[in-house]
Amino acid sequence: MTDVIARIKLKGKNFEIMVDCDKAVNFKKSGKKDASMIQDALAIDVVYNDYKKGFKASLNDLKDAFKTEDVYEIAAKIVSDGEIQLTQEYRDKEREIKLKQIITFLAKNCVDPRTNAPYTAERIASAIKQAGVKINENQNAEEQALQIIRSLETTIPLKIDTKKIKLIVPASYTGQIYNLLKNFKKEKEEWLSDGSLSCIINLPAGMQLEFYDKLNGMTHGSAITEELK
């Protein structure tokens, strides 16, 4: 268990708390802001303006910034919306987990285009190391894998098994969906007269279920999709 600082700046003032690194990150990832759930992560039931100097935040400052004096409600807000100072050990652990996810994805979806034979996870891992690819522990594993393929082309020939998907996204959702589509190769893109987006993308076969889940969630099932042969 390692305690770290979590902080946020509101109303021109810094507010800091001490939290257990793993528990605070898990709380933040959960997306929940229930004050009762942050108690286990909070190392000290005190809010500071500067923890290292021992300067505690005044009740007036807390009321002004958070509209409450409740330390747990304040802590939940700081962890959810603020910054957690992660330890190097935690970053290294997360990076290793993300690397394994990337290797699994590439081994599952990529083949040698010369023979159509799949690559082993060991061969993929070796190629990533050879290419000196840097792993971002904060970025989605599948998104990184698609970007990494280009970096590995000088080390091993890779071809990813893809499906050609045509989709039409209603105008009200194009902003969100455009961000989702940016990591996939587009064969065609057209803005329709009603503001809808029509495009054809090459989608890795192993990402189909996840992609459709995200697409339907973002558009509330209103996007139209068709797999093209």
BELWOLIN-V789045 format. One record per backbone hydrogen bond with DSSP energy under -1.0 kcal/mol. CO is the residue of the C=O (numbers start at 1). NH is the residue of the N-H. If there is no record, write none. Layout:
co: {CO/CO}
nh: {NH/NH}
//
This chain:
co: {2/4/5/6/7/8/10/13/15/16/17/18/19/20/21/22/23/24/25/26/34/35/38/38/41/44/47/48/50/55/55/58/59/60/61/62/63/70/71/72/73/74/75/76/77/78/83/84/87/88/89/90/91/92/93/94/95/96/97/98/99/100/101/102/103/104/105/106/109/111/112/112/117/120/121/122/123/124/125/126/127/128/136/140/141/142/143/144/145/148/152/152/159/161/163/164/165/166/167/168/169/170/173/174/176/177/181/185/188/190/192/196/197/198/199/200/200/201/203/204/205/207/208/209/210/211/212/213/214/215/216/219/224/226}
nh: {21/19/85/17/83/15/13/10/8/48/6/43/4/24/25/26/27/28/29/30/37/38/41/42/20/46/57/16/55/49/50/62/63/64/65/66/67/74/75/76/77/78/79/80/81/82/7/86/91/92/93/94/95/96/97/98/99/100/101/102/103/104/105/106/107/108/109/110/161/159/115/116/112/124/125/126/127/128/129/130/131/133/139/144/145/146/147/148/149/152/155/156/111/205/203/228/201/226/199/224/197/173/177/178/180/181/184/202/200/198/195/192/169/190/167/187/188/165/163/207/208/211/212/213/214/215/216/217/218/219/221/222/168/166}
//
